Amino acid sequence: MRTRPPLPLLLAASLVAALALLPVGYLLLRMAAAGPEAWALLARPAVWSVFGNSALLAAVCTAGAVALGVPLAWLTARTDLPGRRFWSVALVLPLAMPSYIGAYAWIALLGPRGMLGRLLAPLGIGRLPEPYGLAGTALVITLINYPFVLLAVRAAIRRLDPALEEAALGLGLSRRQIFWRVTLPQLRGPIAAGGLLAAFYALSDFGAPALLRYKSFTRVIFIEYQSAFNRNTAALMALVLVGLTLAVLAAEAAVRGRSPLFRTGSGSRRPAAPIPLGRWKAPALVACAGVVTAALGLPILVILYWNVVGWRNGQGLWLSPSAVGNSLLAGTLAAAAAVVAAAPVAYLAGRYRRRLAGWADRSAYLGGALPGIVVALALVFFSARHLPAGLYQSLPLLVLAYVIRFLPQAIGCLRTSLAQIPPRLEEAARGLGRGRLRTFAAVTLPLLKPGALAGAALVFLTTVKELPVTLLLSPTGFDTLVYAIWSTASEGLFSQASPSALLLLGLSALSIAVILRQEERGLYG
């Protein structure tokens, strides 16, 4: 393997990294231009109140995701849970649920004049607790983002050396002691990685806080952007949110510590024998069923109910064909562009140990860690001032925002796939006289296809669900399923929102199926 990467690869990876850092760079310029106004804004108690709200929401949602994801991963990966294959799929499917659909479903269920209130009214039961504020927002987001922890931990559990647990059993330790003293310490890195994604989701989510009236940074920034004449305030508040995101990154690094991210032992890669649950089998089944019902079953039931209500009222299927086509178009373009952009960064970081390779990789991840509303605001400001008028609120700009937002997902899948390709194969092809491009096209690219497919499916999934980027950057008249759901659900028109919500869930579920297929093939561990 050559120690010096080719110049075209360096240039391509540097260009991608620069594009990923564009939102941060432009927001820093806005802050510098604002001058003393920035310090005055940061000193306002209202800003720090919103800061505390966002930090609290992220902490609660991350703790909830870990509390759900770790035991569910252990149940589906290490025990004799009945129907384990079914639960392995069903417990991941909530990842397909956009937060604004989950929020609208819980409002329709528990809100004023909601479904449950109507059902219980004849029994004399009065007003139900409403799902607004921190409790409702944290519940909705946690039920959606716990699969991030589940997937990361389950992949790590499947890689663990069973000889360690067998040795601990031989020393007289109980199953509970083995889990806490042997298994759990080895999962610190994957738990931190999954928790990081859960925290990012909570910090960047806009739909659930907006619908459930929780004053988080994303909601306040969006309101400030739409209502204020001086949009410097929105940009400066976005920078505060970037600072909070960086703090979460630092906390994840501290928690992860020096835990290994790969298998280091010399033991065999044989599967571990399932642990019998015994009398805990029934409680485990109830727990799995309860989580799937709360995260997926109830929202789908509410959506179907409002579909029936709309049909009975003569509304029919209120579904715009153009919204469906535009969602598919934007998701497909973003998925293809993200995989193409991720390829040079992933290859440079995976094949060459150079300082520039690490810089490009971290820059791409930093850009992708930014909340969607920050990316959208930065590109709004940048395109309005520095790009030709035809590119402002255009489809290429929208796709660029999606790529910046979800580039790390494509890079992660490609790097995982690339790590399973021995460099000796490329060296052998080069030794036979093939050039770099021919070697990549004939040897590397066919072996990268599974990772590219998984990355494209993951980017498509998150693109078709993305709300703030779509609301702020979509071209005029470019309706999507996201916009159709938001514009109707935010006004309480649940029967009109339900057909689009059901179709969007179907598209997301197809992407989840592709991702789970790649997990079975070992692309994530």
Backbone torsions as a table, in degrees:
resi	resn	phi	psi	omega
1	MET	NA	130.9	-179.9
2	ARG	-70.2	141.6	-179.9
3	THR	-86.4	-16.6	-178.6
4	ARG	-112.4	119.5	-178.3
5	PRO	-71.5	151.9	177.5
6	PRO	-66.1	150.1	-176.5
7	LEU	-60.3	-43.0	178.7
8	PRO	-58.9	-36.1	178.3
9	LEU	-66.7	-42.1	178.2
10	LEU	-62.2	-43.5	-179.1
11	LEU	-65.0	-43.0	-179.4
12	ALA	-64.3	-45.2	-180.0
13	ALA	-65.8	-38.4	179.0
14	SER	-65.6	-38.8	178.2
15	LEU	-63.7	-43.1	178.7
16	VAL	-63.5	-43.1	179.7
17	ALA	-63.7	-39.4	179.0
18	ALA	-64.5	-41.1	177.5
19	LEU	-63.6	-39.0	-179.9
20	ALA	-65.6	-31.2	-179.4
21	LEU	-88.2	-2.1	-178.4
22	LEU	-55.8	-45.6	179.4
23	PRO	-60.5	-42.5	-179.6
24	VAL	-65.5	-45.4	-179.5
25	GLY	-61.1	-42.2	-177.5
26	TYR	-70.9	-36.3	177.2
27	LEU	-66.8	-34.1	175.8
28	LEU	-65.6	-38.7	176.1
29	LEU	-63.4	-40.9	178.2
30	ARG	-63.1	-37.8	179.9
31	MET	-67.9	-40.7	178.6
32	ALA	-64.5	-37.0	-179.8
33	ALA	-71.9	-26.7	-177.4
34	ALA	-71.7	-30.4	176.9
35	GLY	68.3	-137.5	-176.5
36	PRO	-59.6	-22.7	179.5
37	GLU	-58.9	-33.4	-179.1
38	ALA	-63.2	-46.1	-178.8
39	TRP	-66.8	-36.1	177.3
40	ALA	-64.2	-38.8	179.0
41	LEU	-66.4	-44.9	-177.1
42	LEU	-67.1	-21.7	-179.9
43	ALA	-85.2	-8.6	-178.7
44	ARG	-69.4	132.2	178.9
45	PRO	-58.7	-31.2	-178.3
46	ALA	-63.3	-35.9	179.5
47	VAL	-64.7	-44.5	-178.8
48	TRP	-71.8	-26.4	173.3
49	SER	-65.7	-44.5	177.3
50	VAL	-66.7	-37.8	176.0
51	PHE	-57.2	-47.0	178.6
52	GLY	-63.6	-39.1	177.6
53	ASN	-60.9	-45.4	-178.6
54	SER	-66.9	-42.8	178.9
55	ALA	-63.5	-41.5	178.7
56	LEU	-64.2	-43.1	178.5
57	LEU	-61.1	-44.2	179.3
58	ALA	-63.3	-41.6	-179.3
59	ALA	-65.0	-45.9	-179.2
60	VAL	-64.3	-44.6	-178.3
61	CYS	-67.0	-37.7	178.8
62	THR	-67.6	-43.9	177.6
63	ALA	-62.0	-41.4	178.2
64	GLY	-65.6	-39.7	179.1
65	ALA	-64.7	-39.8	177.8
66	VAL	-68.4	-42.0	-179.6
67	ALA	-62.8	-32.6	177.2
68	LEU	-87.7	-44.7	-170.8
69	GLY	-68.1	-40.7	-175.9
70	VAL	-65.9	-53.7	179.2
71	PRO	-64.1	-35.5	178.5
72	LEU	-67.7	-36.6	175.7
73	ALA	-64.1	-41.7	180.0
74	TRP	-66.6	-40.5	179.9
75	LEU	-62.8	-42.9	-175.3
76	THR	-83.6	-15.5	-177.6
77	ALA	-107.0	-23.6	-170.0
78	ARG	-127.1	-4.5	-174.4
79	THR	-116.9	174.9	176.8
80	ASP	-94.4	38.1	179.2
81	LEU	-53.8	125.3	178.3
82	PRO	-60.4	136.1	-178.0
83	GLY	67.7	34.3	-173.5
84	ARG	-59.0	-37.4	179.8
85	ARG	-65.4	-40.8	178.1
86	PHE	-63.9	-46.3	-178.7
87	TRP	-67.3	-30.3	177.6
88	SER	-61.1	-33.8	178.4
89	VAL	-85.0	-47.9	-174.1
90	ALA	-61.9	-35.9	-177.0
91	LEU	-75.2	-13.3	176.9
92	VAL	-93.3	-24.1	-175.1
93	LEU	-58.8	-29.0	176.0
94	PRO	-56.8	-18.7	176.3
95	LEU	-62.1	-23.4	178.8
96	ALA	-78.6	-9.1	-175.9
97	MET	-86.4	112.1	173.4
98	PRO	-62.9	145.4	-174.8
99	SER	-63.5	-34.8	-178.4
100	TYR	-70.7	-28.4	174.3
101	ILE	-71.6	-43.8	176.4
102	GLY	-60.4	-41.5	179.8
103	ALA	-65.5	-44.7	-179.7
104	TYR	-65.2	-34.4	178.4
105	ALA	-66.4	-42.2	179.9
106	TRP	-70.3	-33.0	174.9
107	ILE	-65.7	-44.0	179.0
108	ALA	-65.3	-24.5	-179.7
109	LEU	-86.2	-45.3	-171.6
110	LEU	-112.0	-11.7	-176.2
111	GLY	-70.4	179.7	177.2
112	PRO	-56.6	133.2	-176.6
113	ARG	57.2	30.8	179.0
114	GLY	-78.0	174.1	-176.8
115	MET	-58.9	-48.8	-175.4
116	LEU	-66.8	-37.8	177.8
117	GLY	-62.6	-40.1	178.5
118	ARG	-66.1	-38.3	-179.3
119	LEU	-69.0	-35.1	-175.7
120	LEU	-90.7	-11.0	-178.5
121	ALA	-58.1	-43.1	178.3
122	PRO	-62.3	-19.9	179.3
123	LEU	-87.0	1.4	178.7
124	GLY	83.3	11.1	178.7
125	ILE	-83.3	126.1	-174.7
126	GLY	-81.2	-144.4	-173.9
127	ARG	-66.6	132.0	179.1
128	LEU	-88.1	157.4	174.4
129	PRO	-60.1	129.8	-177.9
130	GLU	-84.2	148.4	-173.5
131	PRO	-87.0	35.3	-177.0
132	TYR	-99.3	162.0	177.2
133	GLY	88.3	-163.0	-175.4
134	LEU	-62.3	-45.5	-174.9
135	ALA	-60.8	-49.1	-178.7
136	GLY	-67.2	-40.8	179.7
137	THR	-64.8	-45.2	179.4
138	ALA	-64.2	-37.9	179.0
139	LEU	-62.9	-48.5	-177.9
140	VAL	-62.1	-47.6	-176.6
141	ILE	-67.8	-39.7	-179.8
142	THR	-63.8	-41.2	-179.9
143	LEU	-67.4	-16.9	178.7
144	ILE	-96.6	-36.4	-171.3
145	ASN	-98.9	-2.8	178.1
146	TYR	-63.0	-26.6	177.0
147	PRO	-61.7	-21.7	174.7
148	PHE	-59.1	-45.5	178.7
149	VAL	-70.2	-42.8	-178.3
150	LEU	-57.9	-48.0	-177.9
151	LEU	-64.1	-44.7	-178.6
152	ALA	-64.9	-44.0	-177.5
153	VAL	-72.5	-39.3	-179.6
154	ARG	-64.0	-40.7	177.3
155	ALA	-62.7	-38.8	179.5
156	ALA	-69.4	-39.7	179.1
157	ILE	-60.8	-38.9	-179.8
158	ARG	-68.2	-19.8	179.0
159	ARG	-92.2	-10.3	-175.4
160	LEU	-65.7	145.9	178.5
161	ASP	-77.4	115.2	-179.4
162	PRO	-65.2	-17.0	-179.5
163	ALA	-63.3	-29.6	179.8
164	LEU	-66.1	-44.8	178.3
165	GLU	-67.2	-38.6	179.1
166	GLU	-63.9	-38.2	177.5
167	ALA	-66.4	-39.4	178.5
168	ALA	-65.3	-38.1	175.7
169	LEU	-62.6	-40.9	178.9
170	GLY	-64.2	-24.3	178.3
171	LEU	-86.5	0.3	175.3
172	GLY	94.4	10.1	179.1
173	LEU	-77.1	145.8	176.3
174	SER	-79.0	169.0	178.9
175	ARG	-61.5	-39.2	179.5
176	ARG	-65.1	-43.2	179.2
177	GLN	-64.4	-37.8	179.3
178	ILE	-63.6	-41.5	-179.1
179	PHE	-63.0	-46.2	-175.2
180	TRP	-77.0	-32.0	-172.9
181	ARG	-102.0	-20.8	-177.1
182	VAL	-116.0	-52.3	-173.7
183	THR	-75.7	-51.2	-173.5
184	LEU	-61.0	-41.7	178.0
185	PRO	-59.1	-31.3	178.8
186	GLN	-74.5	-15.0	-177.8
187	LEU	-99.0	7.5	-176.8
188	ARG	-60.8	-43.6	179.2
189	GLY	-62.4	-53.2	177.9
190	PRO	-60.7	-37.1	177.5
191	ILE	-63.7	-42.3	178.7
192	ALA	-64.5	-40.1	-180.0
193	ALA	-65.8	-45.2	177.7
194	GLY	-66.5	-39.1	177.3
195	GLY	-64.6	-33.6	177.1
196	LEU	-62.4	-45.3	178.1
197	LEU	-63.3	-39.1	178.5
198	ALA	-64.6	-40.9	178.6
199	ALA	-66.0	-41.9	177.4
200	PHE	-60.2	-41.6	179.9
201	TYR	-61.7	-44.6	-178.8
202	ALA	-65.4	-39.3	-179.6
203	LEU	-70.5	-35.0	-173.2
204	SER	-92.5	-12.6	-174.5
205	ASP	-70.8	137.9	179.7
206	PHE	-113.5	-37.2	-171.9
207	GLY	-63.2	-50.3	-177.5
208	ALA	-64.7	-49.7	177.6
209	PRO	-60.3	-35.9	-178.5
210	ALA	-68.1	-45.9	-178.4
211	LEU	-72.8	-32.8	-176.9
212	LEU	-97.6	11.6	170.2
213	ARG	58.3	45.5	175.7
214	TYR	-107.2	129.7	-172.0
215	LYS	-83.3	80.1	174.9
216	SER	-100.1	170.8	-178.5
217	PHE	-60.6	-41.9	-176.7
218	THR	-61.7	-41.6	-179.9
219	ARG	-68.7	-43.3	-177.7
220	VAL	-66.5	-41.1	179.5
221	ILE	-62.9	-42.3	179.9
222	PHE	-63.2	-43.8	178.9
223	ILE	-64.2	-41.7	179.7
224	GLU	-63.8	-40.6	-179.5
225	TYR	-64.7	-41.5	-175.9
226	GLN	-77.3	-29.9	-171.3
227	SER	-101.8	-24.3	-172.3
228	ALA	-90.5	145.2	174.8
229	PHE	-78.1	-35.4	177.8
230	ASN	-96.9	104.0	-174.6
231	ARG	-84.9	5.3	172.2
232	ASN	-59.7	-34.7	-179.7
233	THR	-60.3	-43.9	178.6
234	ALA	-63.1	-40.7	179.8
235	ALA	-65.5	-41.2	-179.0
236	LEU	-68.2	-38.7	176.6
237	MET	-67.3	-32.9	175.5
238	ALA	-62.8	-36.3	177.6
239	LEU	-66.3	-36.5	175.2
240	VAL	-61.5	-39.9	177.4
241	LEU	-65.5	-36.7	174.8
242	VAL	-61.2	-42.1	177.5
243	GLY	-60.7	-40.5	177.2
244	LEU	-64.9	-37.5	177.1
245	THR	-63.0	-42.7	178.0
246	LEU	-64.3	-35.8	177.1
247	ALA	-63.4	-38.3	177.1
248	VAL	-65.1	-40.1	177.0
249	LEU	-60.2	-43.3	179.4
250	ALA	-65.3	-39.9	178.8
251	ALA	-64.2	-39.7	178.8
252	GLU	-63.6	-41.9	179.0
253	ALA	-63.0	-38.1	179.3
254	ALA	-68.3	-40.1	179.5
255	VAL	-68.2	-42.1	-178.1
256	ARG	-66.7	-37.3	179.0
257	GLY	59.2	-132.6	-179.0
258	ARG	-106.8	24.4	179.7
259	SER	-65.2	138.3	-176.5
260	PRO	-69.5	144.7	177.8
261	LEU	-99.2	4.5	-179.1
262	PHE	-147.4	168.0	-177.9
263	ARG	-73.8	126.4	-177.1
264	THR	-115.4	-13.3	-177.7
265	GLY	-75.7	168.4	179.9
266	SER	-102.0	5.2	-179.5
267	GLY	-69.4	168.8	-178.7
268	SER	-74.5	156.6	179.5
269	ARG	-93.0	41.7	178.2
270	ARG	-80.3	148.4	179.0
271	PRO	-70.8	145.7	178.5
272	ALA	-78.6	147.5	178.7
273	ALA	-68.9	137.8	179.5
274	PRO	-60.1	141.6	179.1
275	ILE	-86.5	125.1	179.9
276	PRO	-69.6	132.9	179.5
277	LEU	-82.3	-26.2	179.8
278	GLY	61.1	-127.7	-177.3
279	ARG	-71.8	-9.2	177.6
280	TRP	-88.0	2.7	-177.1
281	LYS	-65.1	-46.1	-179.3
282	ALA	-65.0	-48.0	176.2
283	PRO	-58.9	-35.3	178.9
284	ALA	-65.4	-41.6	177.8
285	LEU	-64.1	-41.4	178.7
286	VAL	-62.8	-40.8	-179.9
287	ALA	-64.1	-46.0	179.3
288	CYS	-62.2	-45.4	-179.8
289	ALA	-64.4	-37.9	-179.9
290	GLY	-65.3	-42.1	179.6
291	VAL	-65.6	-46.0	-179.7
292	VAL	-64.0	-39.0	179.7
293	THR	-64.6	-46.4	-178.2
294	ALA	-69.0	-39.1	-174.8
295	ALA	-83.0	-30.1	-171.4
296	LEU	-127.8	-45.6	-173.0
297	GLY	-65.0	-50.5	-178.5
298	LEU	-64.0	-45.9	176.7
299	PRO	-59.4	-41.9	179.3
300	ILE	-65.7	-39.6	177.8
301	LEU	-60.8	-42.5	178.6
302	VAL	-63.7	-43.0	179.7
303	ILE	-62.5	-44.1	178.5
304	LEU	-64.2	-38.4	178.7
305	TYR	-59.9	-46.9	-178.5
306	TRP	-71.5	-25.6	170.9
307	ASN	-62.7	-44.2	179.7
308	VAL	-65.8	-41.0	178.2
309	VAL	-59.9	-45.3	179.3
310	GLY	-63.9	-39.1	179.6
311	TRP	-66.3	-40.6	179.0
312	ARG	-67.0	-29.3	178.7
313	ASN	-84.9	9.5	178.7
314	GLY	76.8	16.3	-177.0
315	GLN	-79.0	-31.0	-176.5
316	GLY	72.6	-168.1	178.6
317	LEU	-85.0	98.6	-178.8
318	TRP	-77.4	85.1	-173.9
319	LEU	-137.9	126.7	-179.1
320	SER	-90.7	118.9	177.0
321	PRO	-58.8	-35.4	179.3
322	SER	-66.4	-36.0	177.7
323	ALA	-64.3	-39.7	177.9
324	VAL	-64.7	-48.2	-179.4
325	GLY	-62.9	-41.4	179.8
326	ASN	-66.2	-38.3	177.4
327	SER	-63.9	-43.9	178.2
328	LEU	-64.4	-40.7	-179.6
329	LEU	-64.5	-50.4	-178.4
330	ALA	-63.6	-42.1	179.8
331	GLY	-65.2	-41.0	180.0
332	THR	-67.4	-45.5	178.9
333	LEU	-62.4	-42.7	180.0
334	ALA	-65.3	-40.9	-179.9
335	ALA	-63.8	-45.8	-179.7
336	ALA	-65.7	-44.7	-178.3
337	ALA	-66.1	-38.3	-179.3
338	ALA	-65.9	-41.2	179.4
339	VAL	-65.7	-42.6	178.5
340	VAL	-63.5	-43.7	180.0
341	ALA	-68.2	-33.2	-177.7
342	ALA	-74.7	-25.1	-173.4
343	ALA	-57.6	-52.1	-178.8
344	PRO	-65.1	-35.5	179.4
345	VAL	-67.3	-45.6	-179.6
346	ALA	-64.4	-41.5	-178.6
347	TYR	-68.9	-41.4	179.6
348	LEU	-63.8	-45.0	-178.9
349	ALA	-71.5	-30.8	-176.7
350	GLY	-85.2	-20.3	-174.1
351	ARG	-116.1	-17.6	-175.1
352	TYR	-130.8	125.3	177.9
353	ARG	-91.9	79.4	-179.4
354	ARG	-124.8	152.9	-179.9
355	ARG	-62.0	-38.2	-179.8
356	LEU	-66.4	-33.4	177.6
357	ALA	-64.0	-43.1	177.4
358	GLY	-65.5	-36.7	178.5
359	TRP	-64.4	-45.3	-179.7
360	ALA	-63.5	-41.0	-178.8
361	ASP	-65.2	-47.2	-179.2
362	ARG	-67.8	-35.4	178.7
363	SER	-64.2	-42.3	179.1
364	ALA	-63.8	-39.4	179.2
365	TYR	-70.7	-35.9	178.5
366	LEU	-65.6	-43.3	177.1
367	GLY	-61.2	-39.8	-179.7
368	GLY	-74.3	-19.4	178.8
369	ALA	-78.1	-12.0	-178.7
370	LEU	-71.5	141.7	175.4
371	PRO	-60.0	150.9	-177.1
372	GLY	-58.5	-36.9	-178.2
373	ILE	-68.3	-30.0	176.6
374	VAL	-69.5	-45.9	177.9
375	VAL	-60.2	-44.7	-178.4
376	ALA	-64.2	-45.0	179.7
377	LEU	-61.7	-43.4	-179.4
378	ALA	-61.9	-43.0	-179.4
379	LEU	-72.4	-30.6	174.2
380	VAL	-61.9	-49.9	-179.7
381	PHE	-63.1	-44.4	-176.6
382	PHE	-65.8	-46.8	-176.7
383	SER	-68.7	-35.3	-178.9
384	ALA	-68.4	-27.0	-174.7
385	ARG	-104.6	-28.8	-168.3
386	HIS	-125.0	-3.4	179.9
387	LEU	-113.7	157.8	175.3
388	PRO	-57.3	151.1	-174.8
389	ALA	-58.1	-30.9	-177.5
390	GLY	-68.6	-18.2	-178.4
391	LEU	-91.2	-14.3	178.8
392	TYR	-69.7	128.5	-177.0
393	GLN	52.2	50.5	177.4
394	SER	-112.9	165.4	179.4
395	LEU	-63.3	-42.0	176.6
396	PRO	-58.8	-39.2	178.9
397	LEU	-67.5	-38.3	177.1
398	LEU	-62.4	-44.6	179.3
399	VAL	-64.8	-39.3	176.8
400	LEU	-59.3	-42.0	178.7
401	ALA	-63.2	-42.2	177.3
402	TYR	-61.1	-42.6	-178.5
403	VAL	-63.8	-46.2	177.9
404	ILE	-60.1	-40.6	-176.1
405	ARG	-67.4	-39.5	-170.4
406	PHE	-117.9	15.4	178.2
407	LEU	-58.2	-41.6	179.8
408	PRO	-57.8	-31.1	179.6
409	GLN	-64.4	-43.7	178.1
410	ALA	-68.0	-40.7	179.0
411	ILE	-61.8	-43.4	-179.1
412	GLY	-60.9	-44.2	179.9
413	CYS	-66.1	-41.8	179.9
414	LEU	-67.2	-39.5	179.8
415	ARG	-67.2	-37.7	177.5
416	THR	-63.5	-43.0	178.3
417	SER	-68.4	-39.9	-179.6
418	LEU	-65.3	-33.7	-179.8
419	ALA	-64.6	-20.4	-179.9
420	GLN	-92.4	1.6	177.8
421	ILE	-102.5	111.2	-179.1
422	PRO	-62.4	131.4	177.4
423	PRO	-58.8	-21.2	-179.1
424	ARG	-61.7	-30.1	178.0
425	LEU	-63.8	-43.2	178.6
426	GLU	-67.9	-40.0	179.2
427	GLU	-63.7	-37.9	178.4
428	ALA	-64.8	-42.0	178.7
429	ALA	-64.6	-39.5	177.9
430	ARG	-65.9	-35.6	178.5
431	GLY	-66.5	-23.4	177.7
432	LEU	-85.6	6.3	174.7
433	GLY	97.2	6.1	179.1
434	ARG	-83.7	143.4	177.6
435	GLY	-77.1	177.8	-177.1
436	ARG	-61.8	-46.6	-177.1
437	LEU	-65.5	-43.2	179.7
438	ARG	-66.6	-37.5	177.2
439	THR	-63.5	-45.1	-179.9
440	PHE	-63.4	-42.4	-177.3
441	ALA	-70.8	-36.4	-173.9
442	ALA	-91.2	-28.6	-173.5
443	VAL	-111.9	-56.4	-171.5
444	THR	-74.9	-46.7	-173.0
445	LEU	-60.1	-44.8	178.6
446	PRO	-61.3	-34.0	179.6
447	LEU	-77.7	-18.7	177.9
448	LEU	-85.6	-9.6	-174.0
449	LYS	-57.8	-43.6	178.4
450	PRO	-59.6	-42.6	178.5
451	GLY	-66.7	-38.3	177.5
452	ALA	-64.4	-39.3	178.9
453	LEU	-65.3	-42.7	178.4
454	ALA	-64.4	-42.3	178.7
455	GLY	-63.7	-41.8	178.7
456	ALA	-64.1	-40.9	179.0
457	ALA	-64.5	-39.3	-179.4
458	LEU	-68.4	-41.8	178.5
459	VAL	-66.5	-41.6	177.7
460	PHE	-60.1	-43.5	-179.7
461	LEU	-58.3	-49.3	-176.3
462	THR	-75.0	-28.0	179.6
463	THR	-68.5	-48.0	-176.6
464	VAL	-68.2	-16.1	177.7
465	LYS	-95.4	-17.1	-171.0
466	GLU	-63.1	128.3	-175.0
467	LEU	-100.8	-58.9	-172.7
468	PRO	-63.8	-40.6	177.5
469	VAL	-60.6	-42.7	-179.2
470	THR	-65.7	-41.8	-178.3
471	LEU	-67.0	-37.8	-173.1
472	LEU	-88.3	-26.3	-171.3
473	LEU	-117.5	-5.2	-178.9
474	SER	-63.5	138.7	176.2
475	PRO	-60.7	153.9	178.4
476	THR	-59.9	128.5	-179.4
477	GLY	83.3	-1.2	-179.3
478	PHE	-89.9	77.9	-179.3
479	ASP	-72.3	143.5	176.0
480	THR	-131.9	170.3	176.8
481	LEU	-61.2	-39.0	179.0
482	VAL	-59.9	-47.6	-179.1
483	TYR	-65.3	-39.3	180.0
484	ALA	-63.5	-41.5	179.4
485	ILE	-66.8	-46.1	-175.2
486	TRP	-66.3	-45.2	-175.2
487	SER	-66.0	-28.0	179.8
488	THR	-92.9	-43.4	-178.3
489	ALA	-66.4	-36.3	-179.6
490	SER	-67.0	-19.2	176.5
491	GLU	-99.0	5.5	179.6
492	GLY	80.1	12.3	179.7
493	LEU	-89.5	71.1	-172.0
494	PHE	-66.7	-35.2	-178.8
495	SER	-67.3	-28.2	176.9
496	GLN	-80.8	-29.6	-179.4
497	ALA	-78.9	-25.5	-170.0
498	SER	-65.2	-40.0	178.8
499	PRO	-62.0	-44.0	178.0
500	SER	-64.0	-39.3	179.2
501	ALA	-63.7	-41.1	180.0
502	LEU	-65.1	-42.1	179.7
503	LEU	-67.0	-40.2	178.6
504	LEU	-63.7	-38.1	175.9
505	LEU	-62.8	-38.8	178.2
506	GLY	-63.1	-44.3	177.7
507	LEU	-62.4	-42.3	179.7
508	SER	-65.0	-38.2	-179.8
509	ALA	-64.5	-36.2	177.3
510	LEU	-63.2	-40.9	177.3
511	SER	-64.6	-40.8	177.5
512	ILE	-61.0	-38.1	179.0
513	ALA	-61.1	-41.9	178.1
514	VAL	-64.7	-42.7	-179.5
515	ILE	-63.2	-43.6	179.7
516	LEU	-66.2	-33.2	177.3
517	ARG	-63.3	-41.2	178.0
518	GLN	-69.0	-32.7	176.8
519	GLU	-63.4	-41.0	178.5
520	GLU	-63.2	-31.8	179.7
521	ARG	-80.7	-2.4	175.2
522	GLY	88.9	16.8	-178.3
523	LEU	-72.1	-15.9	179.8
524	TYR	-110.5	23.6	176.6
525	GLY	153.3	NA	NA
